[in-house]
Amino acid sequence: MASLKELRSRISSVKSTRKITSAMKMVAASRLRKAQEAAENSRPFAERMDRMLGTLAGSVVGTPGAPRLLAGTGDDRRHLIVVISSNRGLCGGLNSATARNTRALVRELQADGKDVTLLCVGRKGRDALKRDHAALIGDTLEDFGRHVITYAEAEVVAQRVLDMFEAGDVDVCTLVYNRFRSAISQIVTRQQLIPFPVPESANENVPEHETGDAQKAIYEFEPSEEGILDDLLPLNVKTQVFRAMTENYASEQGARMTAMDNASRNASDMIGDLTLQYNRTRQAMITKELIEIISGAEAL
């Protein structure tokens, strides 16, 4: 049985831990509001651009002048997986879920005979994946998201992907990130970035209220559709990367707030159990001392 000194030390230690987790919960909660706003604000533009490009690309794909970001390289052997994770831990199972999904994707691609390269955006994703796939990690980008995700930071990641594609090192690029749903719910998402995935039907990416006669209209493009796509497809890559990074950052703050709240609750429960054990041990020692005093007095 632990001594009173050991129990006091453990209670003091758990109380100190609870102060830290409570402070981290408050910091994550304050950051979550801004991060959630940024994620929600990035969705309409990214989704609308995706739908618009899907409609425009439907008439261009397969033609000789189709941009490479749309038509691809003509091969799908070399795959790049951009794994977006956090730079810091203590956010529950957020990063482990991303790593688990990435491992499953790597196994699927390697089973089909594909060459896989990993670009890790965030230190925790790299640390989780290097145990099994260290040889596949091409590079890691860590210096981002100190306070909030900026478009300039996402542009650096997107430009790295575009440079690898233009250099002929990549045929297909896929994003793996956590999509923010709520503070307690984050969804691991895969999104093909390059080549641009053209929907089977032009109406597939169009809201119901925009279908009908509006979709049957004939448009004249100036410059050509190919010229418009040449400008918009790189912008779409940057936009989708920015959206993925803001979604993952909001997921990180929500997961950290939830994890720290659970840790604070567990610390409070542990303090209660240790305090009860301390009081029982103290009462047992007092009772033992009283018995010894009484026994000594009776012996005299």
Phi and psi restraints in degrees (value plus and minus 20) as a CYANA .aco file:
   2 ALA   PHI     -87.3   -47.3
   2 ALA   PSI     128.0   168.0
   3 SER   PHI     -99.0   -59.0
   3 SER   PSI     147.8   187.8
   4 LEU   PHI     -83.3   -43.3
   4 LEU   PSI     -57.1   -17.1
   5 LYS   PHI     -84.0   -44.0
   5 LYS   PSI     -61.9   -21.9
   6 GLU   PHI     -85.3   -45.3
   6 GLU   PSI     -60.2   -20.2
   7 LEU   PHI     -86.5   -46.5
   7 LEU   PSI     -61.6   -21.6
   8 ARG   PHI     -81.7   -41.7
   8 ARG   PSI     -59.7   -19.7
   9 SER   PHI     -85.0   -45.0
   9 SER   PSI     -61.7   -21.7
  10 ARG   PHI     -87.3   -47.3
  10 ARG   PSI     -60.7   -20.7
  11 ILE   PHI     -82.7   -42.7
  11 ILE   PSI     -62.9   -22.9
  12 SER   PHI     -83.5   -43.5
  12 SER   PSI     -59.3   -19.3
  13 SER   PHI     -86.3   -46.3
  13 SER   PSI     -63.7   -23.7
  14 VAL   PHI     -87.1   -47.1
  14 VAL   PSI     -56.0   -16.0
  15 LYS   PHI     -83.5   -43.5
  15 LYS   PSI     -60.0   -20.0
  16 SER   PHI     -84.0   -44.0
  16 SER   PSI     -60.9   -20.9
  17 THR   PHI     -83.2   -43.2
  17 THR   PSI     -60.1   -20.1
  18 ARG   PHI     -83.7   -43.7
  18 ARG   PSI     -57.0   -17.0
  19 LYS   PHI     -82.1   -42.1
  19 LYS   PSI     -60.5   -20.5
  20 ILE   PHI     -87.0   -47.0
  20 ILE   PSI     -67.9   -27.9
  21 THR   PHI     -84.9   -44.9
  21 THR   PSI     -55.6   -15.6
  22 SER   PHI     -86.0   -46.0
  22 SER   PSI     -60.7   -20.7
  23 ALA   PHI     -86.2   -46.2
  23 ALA   PSI     -60.8   -20.8
  24 MET   PHI     -86.1   -46.1
  24 MET   PSI     -54.6   -14.6
  25 LYS   PHI     -83.4   -43.4
  25 LYS   PSI     -63.1   -23.1
  26 MET   PHI     -86.5   -46.5
  26 MET   PSI     -59.6   -19.6
  27 VAL   PHI     -85.3   -45.3
  27 VAL   PSI     -64.2   -24.2
  28 ALA   PHI     -84.1   -44.1
  28 ALA   PSI     -57.9   -17.9
  29 ALA   PHI     -85.1   -45.1
  29 ALA   PSI     -59.1   -19.1
  30 SER   PHI     -89.6   -49.6
  30 SER   PSI     -55.8   -15.8
  31 ARG   PHI     -95.8   -55.8
  31 ARG   PSI     -48.4    -8.4
  32 LEU   PHI     -82.0   -42.0
  32 LEU   PSI     -59.7   -19.7
  33 ARG   PHI     -79.3   -39.3
  33 ARG   PSI     -68.4   -28.4
  34 LYS   PHI     -88.1   -48.1
  34 LYS   PSI     -59.6   -19.6
  35 ALA   PHI     -86.0   -46.0
  35 ALA   PSI     -59.6   -19.6
  36 GLN   PHI     -85.9   -45.9
  36 GLN   PSI     -60.9   -20.9
  37 GLU   PHI     -81.8   -41.8
  37 GLU   PSI     -61.9   -21.9
  38 ALA   PHI     -84.9   -44.9
  38 ALA   PSI     -61.2   -21.2
  39 ALA   PHI     -85.5   -45.5
  39 ALA   PSI     -64.5   -24.5
  40 GLU   PHI     -88.6   -48.6
  40 GLU   PSI     -52.7   -12.7
  41 ASN   PHI     -93.4   -53.4
  41 ASN   PSI     -45.4    -5.4
  42 SER   PHI    -101.3   -61.3
  42 SER   PSI     -37.6     2.4
  43 ARG   PHI     -88.4   -48.4
  43 ARG   PSI     -68.8   -28.8
  44 PRO   PHI     -78.5   -38.5
  44 PRO   PSI     -65.6   -25.6
  45 PHE   PHI     -85.4   -45.4
  45 PHE   PSI     -64.3   -24.3
  46 ALA   PHI     -84.8   -44.8
  46 ALA   PSI     -62.9   -22.9
  47 GLU   PHI     -88.2   -48.2
  47 GLU   PSI     -61.0   -21.0
  48 ARG   PHI     -86.1   -46.1
  48 ARG   PSI     -60.7   -20.7
  49 MET   PHI     -84.2   -44.2
  49 MET   PSI     -59.5   -19.5
  50 ASP   PHI     -82.4   -42.4
  50 ASP   PSI     -63.4   -23.4
  51 ARG   PHI     -86.9   -46.9
  51 ARG   PSI     -62.7   -22.7
  52 MET   PHI     -84.0   -44.0
  52 MET   PSI     -64.5   -24.5
  53 LEU   PHI     -86.0   -46.0
  53 LEU   PSI     -55.5   -15.5
  54 GLY   PHI     -81.5   -41.5
  54 GLY   PSI     -60.0   -20.0
  55 THR   PHI     -90.1   -50.1
  55 THR   PSI     -62.8   -22.8
  56 LEU   PHI     -90.2   -50.2
  56 LEU   PSI     -59.9   -19.9
  57 ALA   PHI     -92.5   -52.5
  57 ALA   PSI     -41.4    -1.4
  58 GLY   PHI     -79.7   -39.7
  58 GLY   PSI     -49.8    -9.8
  59 SER   PHI    -112.3   -72.3
  59 SER   PSI     -24.6    15.4
  60 VAL   PHI    -130.2   -90.2
  60 VAL   PSI     -52.8   -12.8
  61 VAL   PHI     -79.3   -39.3
  61 VAL   PSI     116.5   156.5
  62 GLY   PHI      72.6   112.6
  62 GLY   PSI     -31.1     8.9
  63 THR   PHI    -106.0   -66.0
  63 THR   PSI     137.6   177.6
  64 PRO   PHI     -81.9   -41.9
  64 PRO   PSI     -50.2   -10.2
  65 GLY   PHI    -113.4   -73.4
  65 GLY   PSI      -6.1    33.9
  66 ALA   PHI     -85.6   -45.6
  66 ALA   PSI     116.7   156.7
  67 PRO   PHI     -80.3   -40.3
  67 PRO   PSI     132.0   172.0
  68 ARG   PHI     -85.3   -45.3
  68 ARG   PSI     -52.7   -12.7
  69 LEU   PHI     -86.6   -46.6
  69 LEU   PSI     -38.6     1.4
  70 LEU   PHI    -118.5   -78.5
  70 LEU   PSI     -66.7   -26.7
  71 ALA   PHI    -100.4   -60.4
  71 ALA   PSI     -43.2    -3.2
  72 GLY   PHI      63.5   103.5
  72 GLY   PSI    -192.6  -152.6
  73 THR   PHI    -113.3   -73.3
  73 THR   PSI     -22.0    18.0
  74 GLY   PHI      69.6   109.6
  74 GLY   PSI     -18.9    21.1
  75 ASP   PHI    -160.9  -120.9
  75 ASP   PSI     140.2   180.2
  76 ASP   PHI    -155.3  -115.3
  76 ASP   PSI      13.1    53.1
  77 ARG   PHI    -102.1   -62.1
  77 ARG   PSI     -57.3   -17.3
  78 ARG   PHI    -120.8   -80.8
  78 ARG   PSI      94.4   134.4
  79 HIS   PHI    -130.6   -90.6
  79 HIS   PSI     115.9   155.9
  80 LEU   PHI    -132.9   -92.9
  80 LEU   PSI     106.5   146.5
  81 ILE   PHI    -130.7   -90.7
  81 ILE   PSI      97.6   137.6
  82 VAL   PHI    -113.4   -73.4
  82 VAL   PSI      89.1   129.1
  83 VAL   PHI    -117.9   -77.9
  83 VAL   PSI      92.3   132.3
  84 ILE   PHI    -119.3   -79.3
  84 ILE   PSI      99.6   139.6
  85 SER   PHI    -158.7  -118.7
  85 SER   PSI    -190.1  -150.1
  86 SER   PHI    -118.8   -78.8
  86 SER   PSI     142.4   182.4
  87 ASN   PHI    -108.3   -68.3
  87 ASN   PSI     -39.0     1.0
  88 ARG   PHI    -142.4  -102.4
  88 ARG   PSI     136.0   176.0
  89 GLY   PHI    -114.8   -74.8
  89 GLY   PSI    -169.4  -129.4
  90 LEU   PHI      38.0    78.0
  90 LEU   PSI      20.5    60.5
  91 CYS   PHI    -150.3  -110.3
  91 CYS   PSI      21.5    61.5
  92 GLY   PHI      47.3    87.3
  92 GLY   PSI    -163.3  -123.3
  93 GLY   PHI    -115.5   -75.5
  93 GLY   PSI       2.2    42.2
  94 LEU   PHI     -80.3   -40.3
  94 LEU   PSI     -74.9   -34.9
  95 ASN   PHI     -92.1   -52.1
  95 ASN   PSI     -53.6   -13.6
  96 SER   PHI     -86.9   -46.9
  96 SER   PSI     -54.3   -14.3
  97 ALA   PHI     -86.6   -46.6
  97 ALA   PSI     -60.7   -20.7
  98 THR   PHI     -83.4   -43.4
  98 THR   PSI     -64.8   -24.8
  99 ALA   PHI     -84.4   -44.4
  99 ALA   PSI     -59.6   -19.6
 100 ARG   PHI     -83.7   -43.7
 100 ARG   PSI     -62.7   -22.7
 101 ASN   PHI     -86.7   -46.7
 101 ASN   PSI     -57.4   -17.4
 102 THR   PHI     -86.3   -46.3
 102 THR   PSI     -62.2   -22.2
 103 ARG   PHI     -80.1   -40.1
 103 ARG   PSI     -61.6   -21.6
 104 ALA   PHI     -82.8   -42.8
 104 ALA   PSI     -61.4   -21.4
 105 LEU   PHI     -85.8   -45.8
 105 LEU   PSI     -60.3   -20.3
 106 VAL   PHI     -81.8   -41.8
 106 VAL   PSI     -63.2   -23.2
 107 ARG   PHI     -82.6   -42.6
 107 ARG   PSI     -61.1   -21.1
 108 GLU   PHI     -82.2   -42.2
 108 GLU   PSI     -64.8   -24.8
 109 LEU   PHI     -89.1   -49.1
 109 LEU   PSI     -62.9   -22.9
 110 GLN   PHI     -87.0   -47.0
 110 GLN   PSI     -51.5   -11.5
 111 ALA   PHI     -85.3   -45.3
 111 ALA   PSI     -47.1    -7.1
 112 ASP   PHI    -110.3   -70.3
 112 ASP   PSI     -14.4    25.6
 113 GLY   PHI      61.8   101.8
 113 GLY   PSI       3.2    43.2
 114 LYS   PHI    -111.1   -71.1
 114 LYS   PSI     132.8   172.8
 115 ASP   PHI    -112.0   -72.0
 115 ASP   PSI     107.9   147.9
 116 VAL   PHI    -137.8   -97.8
 116 VAL   PSI     114.9   154.9
 117 THR   PHI    -146.1  -106.1
 117 THR   PSI     120.2   160.2
 118 LEU   PHI    -129.7   -89.7
 118 LEU   PSI     111.4   151.4
 119 LEU   PHI    -134.4   -94.4
 119 LEU   PSI      89.2   129.2
 120 CYS   PHI    -112.7   -72.7
 120 CYS   PSI     100.8   140.8
 121 VAL   PHI    -125.1   -85.1
 121 VAL   PSI      75.1   115.1
 122 GLY   PHI     102.0   142.0
 122 GLY   PSI     116.2   156.2
 123 ARG   PHI     -89.9   -49.9
 123 ARG   PSI     -57.0   -17.0
 124 LYS   PHI     -87.9   -47.9
 124 LYS   PSI     -53.8   -13.8
 125 GLY   PHI     -85.4   -45.4
 125 GLY   PSI     -61.1   -21.1
 126 ARG   PHI     -83.4   -43.4
 126 ARG   PSI     -65.0   -25.0
 127 ASP   PHI     -81.9   -41.9
 127 ASP   PSI     -56.3   -16.3
 128 ALA   PHI     -95.1   -55.1
 128 ALA   PSI     -52.0   -12.0
 129 LEU   PHI    -110.4   -70.4
 129 LEU   PSI     -42.0    -2.0
 130 LYS   PHI     -90.8   -50.8
 130 LYS   PSI     -36.4     3.6
 131 ARG   PHI     -87.1   -47.1
 131 ARG   PSI     -55.7   -15.7
 132 ASP   PHI    -126.8   -86.8
 132 ASP   PSI     -50.7   -10.7
 133 HIS   PHI    -151.1  -111.1
 133 HIS   PSI      23.4    63.4
 134 ALA   PHI     -80.8   -40.8
 134 ALA   PSI     -56.0   -16.0
 135 ALA   PHI     -89.9   -49.9
 135 ALA   PSI     -39.7     0.3
 136 LEU   PHI    -109.8   -69.8
 136 LEU   PSI     -35.2     4.8
 137 ILE   PHI     -96.5   -56.5
 137 ILE   PSI      93.5   133.5
 138 GLY   PHI    -101.4   -61.4
 138 GLY   PSI     -61.3   -21.3
 139 ASP   PHI    -181.8  -141.8
 139 ASP   PSI     144.0   184.0
 140 THR   PHI    -153.3  -113.3
 140 THR   PSI     110.9   150.9
 141 LEU   PHI    -130.1   -90.1
 141 LEU   PSI      99.4   139.4
 142 GLU   PHI    -137.5   -97.5
 142 GLU   PSI     -46.7    -6.7
 143 ASP   PHI    -103.8   -63.8
 143 ASP   PSI      59.0    99.0
 144 PHE   PHI    -178.1  -138.1
 144 PHE   PSI     141.6   181.6
 145 GLY   PHI      44.0    84.0
 145 GLY   PSI      18.4    58.4
 146 ARG   PHI     -88.4   -48.4
 146 ARG   PSI     -57.9   -17.9
 147 HIS   PHI    -146.4  -106.4
 147 HIS   PSI     -60.7   -20.7
 148 VAL   PHI    -177.5  -137.5
 148 VAL   PSI     132.8   172.8
 149 ILE   PHI     -97.0   -57.0
 149 ILE   PSI     108.9   148.9
 150 THR   PHI    -127.8   -87.8
 150 THR   PSI     138.1   178.1
 151 TYR   PHI     -84.6   -44.6
 151 TYR   PSI     -53.2   -13.2
 152 ALA   PHI     -82.5   -42.5
 152 ALA   PSI     -57.7   -17.7
 153 GLU   PHI     -87.6   -47.6
 153 GLU   PSI     -62.3   -22.3
 154 ALA   PHI     -85.9   -45.9
 154 ALA   PSI     -53.5   -13.5
 155 GLU   PHI     -84.4   -44.4
 155 GLU   PSI     -54.6   -14.6
 156 VAL   PHI     -83.8   -43.8
 156 VAL   PSI     -64.5   -24.5
 157 VAL   PHI     -84.5   -44.5
 157 VAL   PSI     -66.6   -26.6
 158 ALA   PHI     -83.6   -43.6
 158 ALA   PSI     -59.3   -19.3
 159 GLN   PHI     -85.6   -45.6
 159 GLN   PSI     -55.4   -15.4
 160 ARG   PHI     -82.0   -42.0
 160 ARG   PSI     -61.7   -21.7
 161 VAL   PHI     -85.2   -45.2
 161 VAL   PSI     -65.3   -25.3
 162 LEU   PHI     -83.1   -43.1
 162 LEU   PSI     -59.4   -19.4
 163 ASP   PHI     -84.3   -44.3
 163 ASP   PSI     -61.5   -21.5
 164 MET   PHI     -85.1   -45.1
 164 MET   PSI     -56.9   -16.9
 165 PHE   PHI     -88.6   -48.6
 165 PHE   PSI     -63.8   -23.8
 166 GLU   PHI     -86.5   -46.5
 166 GLU   PSI     -50.9   -10.9
 167 ALA   PHI     -96.7   -56.7
 167 ALA   PSI     -26.5    13.5
 168 GLY   PHI      63.1   103.1
 168 GLY   PSI      -4.7    35.3
 169 ASP   PHI    -106.7   -66.7
 169 ASP   PSI     -32.6     7.4
 170 VAL   PHI    -155.7  -115.7
 170 VAL   PSI     116.1   156.1
 171 ASP   PHI    -123.1   -83.1
 171 ASP   PSI     -59.9   -19.9
 172 VAL   PHI    -153.7  -113.7
 172 VAL   PSI     116.7   156.7
 173 CYS   PHI    -144.3  -104.3
 173 CYS   PSI     114.6   154.6
 174 THR   PHI    -149.9  -109.9
 174 THR   PSI     115.2   155.2
 175 LEU   PHI    -112.2   -72.2
 175 LEU   PSI     119.3   159.3
 176 VAL   PHI    -146.3  -106.3
 176 VAL   PSI      98.1   138.1
 177 TYR   PHI    -173.1  -133.1
 177 TYR   PSI     153.2   193.2
 178 ASN   PHI    -120.0   -80.0
 178 ASN   PSI     102.3   142.3
 179 ARG   PHI    -108.7   -68.7
 179 ARG   PSI     111.1   151.1
 180 PHE   PHI     -97.9   -57.9
 180 PHE   PSI     105.5   145.5
 181 ARG   PHI    -131.8   -91.8
 181 ARG   PSI     -69.3   -29.3
 182 SER   PHI    -178.3  -138.3
 182 SER   PSI     160.0   200.0
 183 ALA   PHI     -85.3   -45.3
 183 ALA   PSI     -42.2    -2.2
 184 ILE   PHI    -131.7   -91.7
 184 ILE   PSI     -15.2    24.8
 185 SER   PHI    -160.5  -120.5
 185 SER   PSI      98.5   138.5
 186 GLN   PHI    -150.5  -110.5
 186 GLN   PSI     118.6   158.6
 187 ILE   PHI    -133.0   -93.0
 187 ILE   PSI     101.2   141.2
 188 VAL   PHI     -89.7   -49.7
 188 VAL   PSI     106.0   146.0
 189 THR   PHI    -144.8  -104.8
 189 THR   PSI     118.4   158.4
 190 ARG   PHI    -128.8   -88.8
 190 ARG   PSI     115.2   155.2
 191 GLN   PHI    -160.4  -120.4
 191 GLN   PSI     101.3   141.3
 192 GLN   PHI     -93.8   -53.8
 192 GLN   PSI     108.3   148.3
 193 LEU   PHI    -122.9   -82.9
 193 LEU   PSI     -64.7   -24.7
 194 ILE   PHI    -155.4  -115.4
 194 ILE   PSI     113.8   153.8
 195 PRO   PHI     -89.4   -49.4
 195 PRO   PSI     140.3   180.3
 196 PHE   PHI     -80.8   -40.8
 196 PHE   PSI     105.1   145.1
 197 PRO   PHI     -96.2   -56.2
 197 PRO   PSI      88.5   128.5
 198 VAL   PHI    -102.5   -62.5
 198 VAL   PSI     106.6   146.6
 199 PRO   PHI     -85.9   -45.9
 199 PRO   PSI     133.9   173.9
 200 GLU   PHI     -83.4   -43.4
 200 GLU   PSI     -54.4   -14.4
 201 SER   PHI    -143.1  -103.1
 201 SER   PSI     121.6   161.6
 202 ALA   PHI     -83.9   -43.9
 202 ALA   PSI     -48.7    -8.7
 203 ASN   PHI     -99.7   -59.7
 203 ASN   PSI     -26.3    13.7
 204 GLU   PHI     -87.2   -47.2
 204 GLU   PSI     -51.8   -11.8
 205 ASN   PHI    -124.8   -84.8
 205 ASN   PSI      -2.4    37.6
 206 VAL   PHI    -134.3   -94.3
 206 VAL   PSI     113.1   153.1
 207 PRO   PHI     -79.6   -39.6
 207 PRO   PSI     133.9   173.9
 208 GLU   PHI     -79.9   -39.9
 208 GLU   PSI     -57.0   -17.0
 209 HIS   PHI     -92.8   -52.8
 209 HIS   PSI     -27.9    12.1
 210 GLU   PHI    -125.1   -85.1
 210 GLU   PSI     -19.2    20.8
 211 THR   PHI    -104.3   -64.3
 211 THR   PSI     148.7   188.7
 212 GLY   PHI      85.6   125.6
 212 GLY   PSI    -158.5  -118.5
 213 ASP   PHI     -81.4   -41.4
 213 ASP   PSI     -52.9   -12.9
 214 ALA   PHI     -81.7   -41.7
 214 ALA   PSI     -53.2   -13.2
 215 GLN   PHI    -100.2   -60.2
 215 GLN   PSI     -38.3     1.7
 216 LYS   PHI    -107.0   -67.0
 216 LYS   PSI     -26.0    14.0
 217 ALA   PHI     -86.4   -46.4
 217 ALA   PSI     129.7   169.7
 218 ILE   PHI    -120.4   -80.4
 218 ILE   PSI     106.9   146.9
 219 TYR   PHI    -129.8   -89.8
 219 TYR   PSI     124.7   164.7
 220 GLU   PHI    -127.2   -87.2
 220 GLU   PSI     111.4   151.4
 221 PHE   PHI    -127.9   -87.9
 221 PHE   PSI     115.9   155.9
 222 GLU   PHI    -156.2  -116.2
 222 GLU   PSI      89.8   129.8
 223 PRO   PHI     -90.8   -50.8
 223 PRO   PSI    -177.0  -137.0
 224 SER   PHI     -88.4   -48.4
 224 SER   PSI     145.7   185.7
 225 GLU   PHI     -79.0   -39.0
 225 GLU   PSI     -58.4   -18.4
 226 GLU   PHI     -84.2   -44.2
 226 GLU   PSI     -59.6   -19.6
 227 GLY   PHI     -86.2   -46.2
 227 GLY   PSI     -58.9   -18.9
 228 ILE   PHI     -84.5   -44.5
 228 ILE   PSI     -63.4   -23.4
 229 LEU   PHI     -86.5   -46.5
 229 LEU   PSI     -54.5   -14.5
 230 ASP   PHI     -78.2   -38.2
 230 ASP   PSI     -54.0   -14.0
 231 ASP   PHI    -106.1   -66.1
 231 ASP   PSI     -56.9   -16.9
 232 LEU   PHI    -103.5   -63.5
 232 LEU   PSI     -50.9   -10.9
 233 LEU   PHI     -84.9   -44.9
 233 LEU   PSI     -64.8   -24.8
 234 PRO   PHI     -82.3   -42.3
 234 PRO   PSI     -57.3   -17.3
 235 LEU   PHI     -83.5   -43.5
 235 LEU   PSI     -56.7   -16.7
 236 ASN   PHI     -85.9   -45.9
 236 ASN   PSI     -57.8   -17.8
 237 VAL   PHI     -80.5   -40.5
 237 VAL   PSI     -65.5   -25.5
 238 LYS   PHI     -85.9   -45.9
 238 LYS   PSI     -58.8   -18.8
 239 THR   PHI     -85.8   -45.8
 239 THR   PSI     -63.9   -23.9
 240 GLN   PHI     -88.7   -48.7
 240 GLN   PSI     -55.3   -15.3
 241 VAL   PHI     -86.7   -46.7
 241 VAL   PSI     -62.3   -22.3
 242 PHE   PHI     -81.5   -41.5
 242 PHE   PSI     -63.3   -23.3
 243 ARG   PHI     -82.4   -42.4
 243 ARG   PSI     -64.8   -24.8
 244 ALA   PHI     -82.3   -42.3
 244 ALA   PSI     -60.4   -20.4
 245 MET   PHI     -89.6   -49.6
 245 MET   PSI     -58.9   -18.9
 246 THR   PHI     -88.7   -48.7
 246 THR   PSI     -57.8   -17.8
 247 GLU   PHI     -83.3   -43.3
 247 GLU   PSI     -64.0   -24.0
 248 ASN   PHI     -88.5   -48.5
 248 ASN   PSI     -56.1   -16.1
 249 TYR   PHI     -86.4   -46.4
 249 TYR   PSI     -61.2   -21.2
 250 ALA   PHI     -84.5   -44.5
 250 ALA   PSI     -59.4   -19.4
 251 SER   PHI     -82.4   -42.4
 251 SER   PSI     -60.1   -20.1
 252 GLU   PHI     -80.7   -40.7
 252 GLU   PSI     -66.7   -26.7
 253 GLN   PHI     -87.8   -47.8
 253 GLN   PSI     -59.2   -19.2
 254 GLY   PHI     -85.1   -45.1
 254 GLY   PSI     -63.3   -23.3
 255 ALA   PHI     -86.2   -46.2
 255 ALA   PSI     -57.9   -17.9
 256 ARG   PHI     -87.7   -47.7
 256 ARG   PSI     -61.5   -21.5
 257 MET   PHI     -81.8   -41.8
 257 MET   PSI     -63.7   -23.7
 258 THR   PHI     -85.9   -45.9
 258 THR   PSI     -63.3   -23.3
 259 ALA   PHI     -84.0   -44.0
 259 ALA   PSI     -62.1   -22.1
 260 MET   PHI     -90.6   -50.6
 260 MET   PSI     -52.1   -12.1
 261 ASP   PHI     -85.7   -45.7
 261 ASP   PSI     -63.9   -23.9
 262 ASN   PHI     -84.1   -44.1
 262 ASN   PSI     -58.7   -18.7
 263 ALA   PHI     -86.0   -46.0
 263 ALA   PSI     -58.5   -18.5
 264 SER   PHI     -86.3   -46.3
 264 SER   PSI     -60.3   -20.3
 265 ARG   PHI     -84.5   -44.5
 265 ARG   PSI     -63.2   -23.2
 266 ASN   PHI     -84.0   -44.0
 266 ASN   PSI     -57.4   -17.4
 267 ALA   PHI     -84.9   -44.9
 267 ALA   PSI     -59.6   -19.6
 268 SER   PHI     -84.0   -44.0
 268 SER   PSI     -61.7   -21.7
 269 ASP   PHI     -83.4   -43.4
 269 ASP   PSI     -61.3   -21.3
 270 MET   PHI     -86.5   -46.5
 270 MET   PSI     -58.1   -18.1
 271 ILE   PHI     -83.0   -43.0
 271 ILE   PSI     -61.0   -21.0
 272 GLY   PHI     -82.2   -42.2
 272 GLY   PSI     -63.7   -23.7
 273 ASP   PHI     -85.4   -45.4
 273 ASP   PSI     -62.9   -22.9
 274 LEU   PHI     -87.8   -47.8
 274 LEU   PSI     -56.4   -16.4
 275 THR   PHI     -85.4   -45.4
 275 THR   PSI     -60.9   -20.9
 276 LEU   PHI     -83.0   -43.0
 276 LEU   PSI     -63.3   -23.3
 277 GLN   PHI     -85.2   -45.2
 277 GLN   PSI     -58.5   -18.5
 278 TYR   PHI     -82.6   -42.6
 278 TYR   PSI     -66.4   -26.4
 279 ASN   PHI     -84.2   -44.2
 279 ASN   PSI     -59.2   -19.2
 280 ARG   PHI     -86.4   -46.4
 280 ARG   PSI     -63.1   -23.1
 281 THR   PHI     -83.8   -43.8
 281 THR   PSI     -61.8   -21.8
 282 ARG   PHI     -84.4   -44.4
 282 ARG   PSI     -62.3   -22.3
 283 GLN   PHI     -85.1   -45.1
 283 GLN   PSI     -57.8   -17.8
 284 ALA   PHI     -84.9   -44.9
 284 ALA   PSI     -59.6   -19.6
 285 MET   PHI     -87.7   -47.7
 285 MET   PSI     -59.5   -19.5
 286 ILE   PHI     -84.8   -44.8
 286 ILE   PSI     -63.8   -23.8
 287 THR   PHI     -81.5   -41.5
 287 THR   PSI     -60.9   -20.9
 288 LYS   PHI     -83.6   -43.6
 288 LYS   PSI     -62.4   -22.4
 289 GLU   PHI     -85.1   -45.1
 289 GLU   PSI     -59.0   -19.0
 290 LEU   PHI     -84.5   -44.5
 290 LEU   PSI     -61.4   -21.4
 291 ILE   PHI     -82.5   -42.5
 291 ILE   PSI     -61.4   -21.4
 292 GLU   PHI     -85.4   -45.4
 292 GLU   PSI     -59.4   -19.4
 293 ILE   PHI     -86.4   -46.4
 293 ILE   PSI     -64.6   -24.6
 294 ILE   PHI     -83.9   -43.9
 294 ILE   PSI     -62.6   -22.6
 295 SER   PHI     -83.1   -43.1
 295 SER   PSI     -59.4   -19.4
 296 GLY   PHI     -86.8   -46.8
 296 GLY   PSI     -58.4   -18.4
 297 ALA   PHI     -86.8   -46.8
 297 ALA   PSI     -59.0   -19.0
 298 GLU   PHI     -88.3   -48.3
 298 GLU   PSI     -51.8   -11.8
 299 ALA   PHI     -87.5   -47.5
 299 ALA   PSI     -49.9    -9.9
